[in-house]
Amino acid sequence: MFISLSGQLGSGKSTLCLYLKNHKNFEIFSTGTIHRKLANERKLSTLEFNKLITGDRSFDLLIDEEMKKFAAENADTDTVFDSRMAWHFVKDSFKVFLLVSPKVAAERVFFNRVLQEEKYATKEDALKELIGRREIENVRFKEFYNVDCNDYKNYDLFIDTSRISTEEIADIIFCAYEYHSCGKPYKKCFISPQNIYPIGRLSPEEIKQAQRLAEVINNDPTGGYLSGLSSQEVPLIKIKNQFFLHDGLVSVMAAVKAGVDIMRADIVYDESGILPDGTAVLDYVRTNTTVKDIKAWEKEKGFVFGYYPEIIAE
């Protein structure tokens, strides 16, 4: 079994790889390890090295060939490929994308004291550099390969790791793979309700409905209602690396209040989409979402996102 593992910085790819190695006897092929080695040899940080190699395909081609060679020589093994481009080059792999909220990603890498080049003075510095690295890498891959690593259609499974354990992530992967390998339909997108930006604002009556719904979930001793809510597919709009709620404000608010960590989702539109009335999705999100609305959402839910998408108006 080949698993190609792509995803956002700080989403826990390396941690998941180690889990698969230690608990499932997987081999690991990591392009990140190769990148860090090359950066260290030049006494550069990862961000500095990414800037250096922008426009220079030699490093990427070297890593690509190593990955393809490894896959060909180890076809009968259980291997996880920790690489942004493995989904593209390892054709027979189960393609998984891990995502994470910017706030959680910054906290993870800020408190990581293993890699010297990924230490930061503050969590705010970590967040700023992570977003910078993410944009630089996306531009480079588009220029070199004419592919979008953030396009969910390239993957068999999307998992938000913000609030679930590594073991839970692995369970979702193996469960989905079992259905995938048999040609059976399965849910492909799992998002934390705390990583979803609202479009619009709840009315006072809707806030009461969300509270009542959360109480029903919390008071269900069987967990049946919680399971039912978690199994609903939340309709989302994906703009770059952010997710906006297309419908279901009450359900998602209730999920957060009840402590639901993960929900099944359906990405119904992305930034290139057009609504049935002819409105461009980007215009729709810009028109109907403001930072003021998001802050009201945060206040009601009792947490802060830590990062507001650039397309949102004040």
N, C-alpha and C positions, 0 to 999 in steps of 0.2 A: 504493500500500500504506500503510495506517494501522497503526501500532503504538501501543497504549496501554500506557504503562509506569508501573506502580505499584510500591510496595515499601517496605521498611523504611528508616529513616534510616541513612545510611552504607553502603547496599548498592551504591552505584556508579551510580545512575540518571543523574546528570549526566555522568559519565565515559562511560557507554555512549552517551548522546545525542550527545556530541561525536564519538565514534568513528563513529557512523552518519552524522553530518553530513560528517565529513572523508573517510571511506572509502567511503560508500555514497550520498552526495549527498542525504541526508534533510534536510528542514526540521525545525525544533524548535519545539514549543509547550510552554512550561514555566510551570506555575502557581507553582512554587517561586520563580522569578525575580520574579513579580508579588508574591508574599507578602513576599519580602525587601525589595523596593522600598517596599512599604507600611509595613513595619516600620522601615526606615531613615528614611523621611519623618517618623516619629513618635519617632525616636531610641530605639527599643526593640529588644531581642534577638528572635530568632524565637520562643523560648519565651514571652517576655513578651507578644508580639503575639498568639500563639495563645491565651493566657489572656484577653487583652483582648477578643478577638472571640468567645469562647465565649458562646453564647446570642444572638449578633448575626448574623443570616443575611445581612445586606446585602453583606458582603465576599464571602462564598461565592457568592451569587447573581450578583454582578458578574462574578466569574471564570468561573462556569458559562456565562453568556451569551456571554462572549468566546470560550470554547472551542468552543461549539456553532456560533457564527458563523464562526470560523476553519475548522472542519471542513466546513461547508457551502460555503464559498467556495474551498476548496482540495481538493475531492474527487478530483481527478485527479493529485495530487502524492504523493510518498513523504514521509510525515510521521510523526515520533515525538512522541507527547504525553506529556510528563513531568508526570503528574498523578495524585494518589491516586484521583480520581473519573472519569478519562477512560474507563475500562472501562464506566462507567455511562452516560455521555453520548455517547460516540463509538461507536455501536452496531456499525458495520461494521469496527471495528479488530480486530487480533490482540492479545488481551489477555494481557500478560505481567506477572508479579509477581516482583520480585527480593527475596530475603531474604538475611540475613547474620547470623553469630553476634554477640551483643552485644559480645564482646571485640574482634573484628575491626572492628566498626563504630566503637567508641570509639577504637581506634588510628588509624583512617582520619581521623576528624574532628579528633582531637587534633593530628595532624601536618599538617592542612590549614591553611595560612596565607593562604588567598585571601580568605575571608569573615570579617571582623572579629567579627561577632556569633556565630560558631561557634568561637571560640578558648576554650580552657579551661586552668585552672591545672595540672590533672593528667589522666591518662587515666581515673582513677576519677571525676573530676568530669564528664568527657565521657560516661562510661557512665551515670551517674546522670541527667544531663539528657536524654540520648537516650531512656532508658526513660520519663522523665516526659513528654517531647514525644510519644512514641508513644502513650501512654495518653490524653493530652488530645485528640489528633487523632482517635483511634478513637471516643472518647465523642462528640465533636462531629459526626462523620459519621453515627453511629447516630441521634443526636437529630434532625439536620436532614433526612437522607435515608431513614432507616429501612433502612439497608444496613450490612453488615459488610465493610469493605475487606480484612479478614484472612481472609475465607472463601475457601478455595482453589477452591470450586466456581464462583466468579465469573470464573475466569481460564482461558485456554487453555494456559498454561504457567507453571510454578513453577521458578525457578532460584536455587540457593544460590550466591552470588558470593564466598563467604569465601576460597576457595583457587584460583580459576581466573581467567584473564586476561580482559580485555574482549573480545579477539578470539574467545576460546573461547565466551564468552557469546553474542556475535553469531552465531557458527556454529550454536550450538544453536537459537537463535531462527529463523534462516532455514531450517534443516533441518526443524524442527517445522512452520513455516508452509507449507512445500512439501507436506507430508503433509496438513496441515489444509485447505489450499485445494483439495485433490483429494478430500477426504472420506475419506482413508485413516486408519486408527488409528495412533497414535504415542504415545511415552512423554511424559507431561506434567509429571513432577516429578523434579528433579535436586537431590540434597542432598549436602553434604560429610559424610563419615563422622565428621569431627571436630565436627560440629554436632548430633550425635545423642546424646541422653541414654539411658543404659541403664536397663532395668527388671530389677532383680535383679543378681546377681553371677556372674561366671564361676567355675567350679570349677578347681582346679589342673590337672586333665586337659584341660579346655576351653582353658585358657591355653596349654598345650603344643600343642593342636590348632591354635590360632590362629597360633602361632609357626611351625609346620610349613607351614601354608597360606601364610603371608606369604613364607616362603623359596621355596616353589614359584613364587609370583608373581614374585618378584625374580629367580629363576633361569631364567625363561622367555624365551629370546632373541627369540622371535617376538612377544611381547606378547599372544599369543592368549589365555592364561589370564587375564591382566589384563583384556583386553577382555570375556571371558566373565563375570568377576566384576562388572565395572562395569555389565554389561547386566542383571544380576539386579535385580529390583524388591524393594527392602528394605521390609518392611511397617512402617509408622510410625503412631503415635498423635500427633495434633496437638492441643496444649493451648495456646490463644492463639498465641503466636509461638514456642513451643518444640516440639521433636520428640522423641518417646520411641520407643525401639526395641521393637516388639511381638514380634519374633522375629528370630533370626539374630545373636546376640551374637558367636559365633565368626567369622562372615564379616565383620562390621563391624570387629571388633578386628584381624583379619588385613589388612583393607583399609587401616586406619590405619598399621599396622606396615610395610606395603609401599609407603606413600606414595601411595595412591589419593586423588585430590583431589575426585572427584565420583562419585556413584552414582545410578542410577535408583531411584526410590522409589515406593511406593504408599501413600497415606494411607488406611488402612483404617478409622480411627475419628477423630473429633474430640471435643471436650469434652462434646458433647451426646449422645455415643453410648452404647449399651447392649450389653454383651457377650452372647454366646449364652446364658450361664447366668443372665442377668438382672442382672448387676452393672453399675452405672454406671461408665463409663470413668474419670471423675474419681476415684471411690473406688478403683478398681483400681490406678491410678497411685500414688495416695497410700499405699495399703497396701503396695505392692511396691517402692517406690523410696525411698531415704533418701540424705541428703548423704554419709553414710559409704560407701554403695555407690558413689556417683558418684566420690568421692575415690579409692576403690580402683581404679576404672576409669581415672581420670586417671593414677594412679601406674603402672599397667600400660602405658598408651598413651604415657606420657612427655610429657604436656601438661596444661594446666588450661583449663577452660571459661571461667573468669573471671566467671561469673555462674551462680547456682543458682536455678532456678525457685521462685517463692514457694510453690507447692503442695507442695514436697518437704519432708518432715519431717527434723529433725536426727537 
